[in-house]
Each structure stands twice: as C-alpha cells, then as structure tokens.
Amino acid sequence: MDTISDHQAILYELKDARPPGPRRSCRWSARSLNREAFANWIAGVTVAMGPPEEMVDQLGAAMIAACDAAMTRTSRHRRR
C-alpha cells in the first residue's frame, strides 16, 4: 500500500466472530440509575482468567446483571 508519506500504514480488519442470530437488546432507563447499587455490584465482580472470548462473555454478563440491579429497563417503544 502506498501512503504517499514517509510513515508506515497500520492496517487492521474487524470481524464479528459471534454466530448470526437474534440479538438481545438490553435497554435501561439511565434516569433510574442507582449509582451506589451499580458500584456495589461491580465491586464484587471477578472475571476468571481464560480465553479472551470467555472473559468478554463473563464481563458482559456481569455488566448486564449490574445494570439490572441498578436501573429499571425501558420498553422498546420510543416516545414521540
């Protein structure tokens, strides 16, 4: 690749490694956030060492649980 520069280009490619399927949409009402409840929940989270994909899944599950503990969920319908 010619960058027309004396700098070397850094190239990367992003791929979605997750299998296609229905995506679960999680939405919470930020107005209902209980900061103390969220902080307390996250403070107790541990992620076991292992393959990065499993660590990401563990962290994602912990974030969902913390949000569920600290906020109410919103409906999928948007207000107009």
N, C-alpha and C positions, 0 to 999 in steps of 0.2 A: 504494500500500500504506500503510495507516495503522498506525504502530508504537505509537501511544498514548504517544509520547515526543517530546521536542524534538530527538532525534537522528535523522539520516537513515539509513535502512536501506541496507545494501550487499547487493545481490542478485547471485548468480552461479549458473551452471549448468555441471555437469561432464558431458562426453560422452566416450565411448570411441571414438576415431577409428580404431582398428585394425579391420580387417575380421574378421568372425567366422570362427573356425576352431579347429583343435586347438591348445591351449596347451601349450607345452613347460614342464614342471615341472622346475626345477633345484633340487636339494636337496643340500647338502653337510653333512658332519659338522663342526660347529663345534669339537668336541673335537680334531680333527686339524689345526686351523689352524696354519700356519707363518707367524707374523706377519712375519718378515723376508722370506720369499718373496713374500707378498702386497704388502708395502710396496715391494719392488724392482720388482715387475711394474707396479704402479700408477704409480710414479715415472716410468716410461718411456712412459706413455700420453699421446698427443696426440689431440685431437679437432679436426678441421678445421672451420673456420667454414663455415656454410651454413644451409640451412633448419633450424629447430629440430627438426623430426621426424628429420632425418638425423643431427643431432648427438646426439639422445637414443639413436638406434639404435647409433651408434658407441660411446657411453659404456656402453650396456648390454652390447654385445659385449665391450668391454674388461673390464667387471666380471665377466662370466662366465669369460673367459679367466684373469683374476687368481684367481678362486675355484678354477678347475680346477688352476691351478699351485700353489695353496697349501693345498688341502684335498682329502680324498677325498670322493667322492659317497656318498650314503646310498641305501638301497633304498627303494622306495615302500611297503614293508610296515611297519606300525607294530608295535612290541613291545607285548605285553600284560602 
